Amino acid sequence: MNRLPVPHGLVAAAALATLLAGCGGSPAAATGANAAASSAGASALTVSVTAPVRESWPQTIRASGPVAAWQEVIVSNETGGLRLADLRVDVGAQVRRGQVLARLADESLADDVRKQEATVQQAEVALQQAASDTRRAKLVESSGALSAQKIESYRLTEASDQAALASAKADLESARLKLRQATILAPDDGVVVSKSAVLGNVVSAGTELFRLVRQGKVEWRPELDARQLAQAGAGQVARVTLPSGQVVEGRVRLVGPALSTSTGRATVYVSLPAASAARVGMFAGGEIDLAQQDAVTLPATALVQRDGRTYVYSVDAGNKVHAVPVTTGRRQGTRVELLAGADGLGRVVAAGGAFLSEGVAVTVVDAAAPSKGA
């Protein structure tokens, strides 16, 4: 920030302070103040000057809304009636796809698998016996030793045993699947944001055990009205100001296709970096950048707030200052857009305008070319 302007002389400074106090600090100084300044024969203050700059700035939409998960993943058990025997993760844990989150007590399921394996073995033996009977019957079929009915019975028994073996194998796969489901795995990468699982509980199928933010991705979801919505589009840059004051940059992922019938507004989905300070449940304000638009700008330090209005001090050819009312618009970095009042502005006091009054003579130093805002 620029240092406050320094008075040229002690006497002139004292006189100026007295005159300013008398005129109440308004932009238009009293006639007596002008006369005193002129009679002093010297400038009241030393100032640096700048000039308005025309730049290309993006138009913006200001909005607010919650920070939410890009996608939530609910992790539940598919096999019910079992006790939670082991919990591997807690809230806040970063998990990977396929990582073990919890285990159910699976002793009974392991017994079922062994039982079904034995059933499959029995069905295989029965099928082998039936196939052997059928082969022998076919060998003697031409001799007439066995009736056609008996031969057909052997064939049907073999077919039945084949079906029984297929059924036993299916039951075995089902038992093995249930045993695998007793181990609760993460369906995708993510962050655990809630845990409902309690060690020792007997849980029914479909009970929510954990909730994840999928891949750790969060997004800002502001609401826009119909006019703003028409200007928003995927890919636009957004800057979100978190409750801590930190600013996080993201991009519009999706513009809601319909407006709410109750609020007349639609949600815009802004993707935020996974490693940002944004957390699910925060409520944040921010702005979305639209198309570029020309802007006439000055440093924010050149603006003076007085009597509820905004002024800048213009320096004429005789190095006297004149208060010019202006209307401001967008802000970017250290610069402010002038919507009105910029016409005809040349040299403008860059800082310290609060110490000036109408018609006061100044000494101009460091009249460098103005720099554009970041």
Residue pairs with C-beta under 8 A, 6 or more apart in sequence:
1 301
1 351
2 48
2 301
2 350
2 351
2 352
4 351
4 352
4 355
5 45
5 46
5 47
5 351
5 352
5 355
5 362
6 45
6 46
7 13
7 16
7 44
7 45
8 42
8 43
8 44
8 45
8 46
8 363
9 42
11 40
12 40
12 42
12 44
13 44
15 36
15 40
16 33
16 37
16 44
16 45
16 357
16 360
19 29
19 30
19 32
19 33
19 36
19 37
19 357
20 29
20 33
20 355
20 357
22 30
22 32
22 33
23 29
23 30
23 33
23 357
25 306
25 357
26 306
26 307
26 357
27 304
27 306
27 307
27 311
27 323
27 325
27 357
27 358
28 323
28 358
29 357
29 358
29 359
29 360
33 357
33 359
33 360
34 358
34 359
34 360
37 44
37 359
37 360
37 361
38 361
42 361
43 319
43 360
43 361
43 362
43 363
44 356
44 360
44 361
44 362
45 352
45 355
45 356
45 360
45 362
45 363
46 362
46 363
46 364
46 365
47 315
47 321
47 349
47 350
47 351
47 352
47 356
47 362
47 363
47 364
47 365
48 349
48 350
48 351
48 364
48 365
48 366
48 367
48 368
49 315
49 347
49 348
49 349
49 350
49 364
49 367
50 298
50 299
50 302
50 347
50 348
50 350
50 370
51 345
51 346
51 347
51 348
51 369
51 370
52 296
52 297
52 298
52 338
52 342
52 345
52 348
52 370
53 296
53 297
53 298
53 335
53 370
53 372
54 294
54 295
54 296
54 297
55 294
55 295
55 297
55 335
55 372
55 373
56 292
56 293
56 294
56 295
57 292
57 293
57 294
57 295
57 297
57 330
57 332
57 337
58 237
58 289
58 290
58 291
58 292
58 293
59 231
59 289
59 290
59 291
59 292
59 293
59 330
60 287
60 288
60 289
60 290
60 330
61 224
61 228
61 231
61 232
61 287
61 288
61 290
62 285
62 286
62 287
63 222
63 223
63 224
63 228
63 268
63 285
63 286
63 287
63 288
64 222
64 223
64 283
64 284
64 285
64 286
65 220
65 221
65 222
65 223
65 267
65 268
65 283
65 284
66 220
66 221
66 281
66 282
66 283
66 284
67 218
67 219
67 220
67 221
67 240
67 272
67 278
67 279
67 280
67 281
67 282
67 283
67 284
68 218
68 219
68 221
68 280
68 281
69 193
69 213
69 214
69 217
69 218
69 219
69 280
70 213
70 214
70 215
70 217
70 218
70 219
70 271
71 213
71 214
71 215
71 217
72 193
72 211
72 212
72 213
72 214
73 187
73 188
73 190
73 211
73 212
73 213
73 214
74 208
74 210
74 211
75 101
75 184
75 186
75 187
75 208
75 209
75 210
75 211
75 212
76 205
76 206
76 207
76 208
76 209
77 104
77 181
77 184
77 203
77 205
77 206
77 207
77 209
78 181
78 205
78 206
79 104
79 109
79 178
79 181
79 182
79 205
80 203
80 204
80 205
80 206
80 207
81 202
81 204
81 205
82 104
82 105
82 106
82 108
82 109
82 182
82 202
82 203
83 104
83 105
83 200
83 201
83 202
83 203
84 102
84 103
84 104
84 105
84 197
84 198
84 199
84 200
84 201
84 202
84 203
84 209
85 103
85 104
85 105
85 106
85 199
86 102
86 103
86 199
87 101
87 102
87 195
87 197
87 199
88 99
88 100
88 101
88 102
88 103
89 95
89 99
89 101
89 102
89 192
89 195
89 210
90 192
90 195
91 192
91 193
91 194
91 195
92 191
92 192
92 193
93 191
93 192
94 189
94 190
94 191
94 216
95 101
95 186
95 189
95 190
95 191
95 192
95 212
96 186
96 189
97 186
97 187
97 188
97 189
98 185
98 186
99 185
99 186
100 183
100 184
100 185
101 184
101 185
101 186
101 209
101 210
102 183
102 184
102 197
102 209
102 210
103 182
103 183
103 184
104 182
104 183
104 184
104 203
105 182
106 179
106 182
106 183
109 175
109 178
109 179
109 182
110 179
112 175
112 178
112 179
113 172
113 175
113 176
113 179
115 175
116 168
116 171
116 172
116 174
116 175
117 172
119 168
119 171
119 172
120 165
120 168
120 169
120 172
122 168
123 161
123 164
123 165
123 167
123 168
123 169
124 165
126 161
126 164
126 165
127 158
127 161
127 162
127 164
127 165
129 161
130 154
130 157
130 158
130 160
130 161
131 158
131 161
133 154
133 157
133 158
134 151
134 154
134 155
134 157
134 158
137 146
137 150
137 151
137 154
137 155
138 151
140 146
141 151
184 209
184 210
186 212
188 212
188 214
188 215
189 214
189 215
189 216
190 212
190 213
190 214
190 215
190 216
191 212
191 213
191 216
192 210
192 211
192 212
193 211
193 212
193 213
193 280
194 210
194 211
195 209
195 210
195 211
196 207
196 208
196 209
196 210
196 211
197 203
197 209
197 210
203 209
213 280
215 274
216 274
217 271
217 272
217 274
218 272
218 274
218 276
218 278
218 279
218 280
219 250
219 253
219 269
219 270
219 271
219 272
220 238
220 240
220 250
220 269
220 270
220 272
220 278
220 284
220 286
221 267
221 268
221 269
221 270
222 267
222 268
222 270
222 286
222 288
223 263
223 265
223 266
223 267
223 268
224 232
224 265
224 266
224 268
225 264
225 265
226 259
226 264
226 266
229 255
229 256
229 259
229 265
229 266
229 268
231 290
232 252
232 255
232 268
232 288
232 290
233 252
233 255
234 252
234 253
234 254
234 255
235 251
235 252
236 251
236 252
236 288
236 289
236 290
237 249
237 250
237 251
237 288
237 289
238 249
238 250
238 251
238 252
238 270
238 286
238 287
238 288
238 289
239 247
239 248
239 249
239 250
239 286
239 287
239 289
240 247
240 248
240 249
240 250
240 270
240 272
240 278
240 284
240 285
240 286
241 247
241 284
241 285
241 286
242 248
242 277
242 278
242 282
242 284
243 282
243 283
243 284
244 277
246 277
248 272
248 273
248 276
248 277
248 278
249 273
250 270
250 271
250 272
250 273
251 270
251 271
252 268
252 269
252 270
252 271
252 288
253 269
253 270
253 271
254 268
254 269
255 266
255 268
255 269
256 266
256 267
256 268
256 269
257 266
258 266
259 265
259 266
260 266
268 288
270 286
270 288
272 278
278 284
295 329
295 330
295 337
296 337
296 338
296 342
297 332
297 335
297 336
297 337
297 338
297 372
297 373
298 312
298 335
298 336
298 338
298 348
298 370
299 334
299 335
299 336
299 350
299 351
299 370
299 373
300 331
300 334
300 335
300 336
301 334
301 350
301 351
302 312
302 313
302 348
302 349
302 350
302 351
302 353
303 310
303 311
303 312
303 326
303 328
303 336
303 353
304 310
304 311
304 312
304 313
304 323
304 353
304 354
304 356
305 311
306 354
309 325
310 325
310 326
310 327
310 328
311 323
311 324
311 325
311 326
311 353
312 323
312 324
312 326
312 341
312 345
312 348
312 349
312 353
313 321
313 322
313 323
313 324
313 348
313 349
313 353
313 356
314 321
314 322
314 324
314 345
314 346
314 347
314 348
314 349
315 321
315 346
315 347
315 348
315 349
315 362
315 364
316 322
318 361
319 361
319 362
319 363
319 364
320 359
320 360
320 361
320 362
321 349
321 356
321 357
321 358
321 359
321 360
321 361
321 362
322 358
322 359
323 356
323 357
323 358
324 341
324 345
325 341
326 338
326 339
326 340
326 341
326 342
327 338
327 339
327 340
327 341
328 336
328 337
328 338
328 339
329 336
329 337
329 338
329 339
330 336
330 337
331 337
332 373
332 374
333 373
333 374
334 373
334 374
335 372
335 373
347 364
347 367
349 356
349 362
356 362
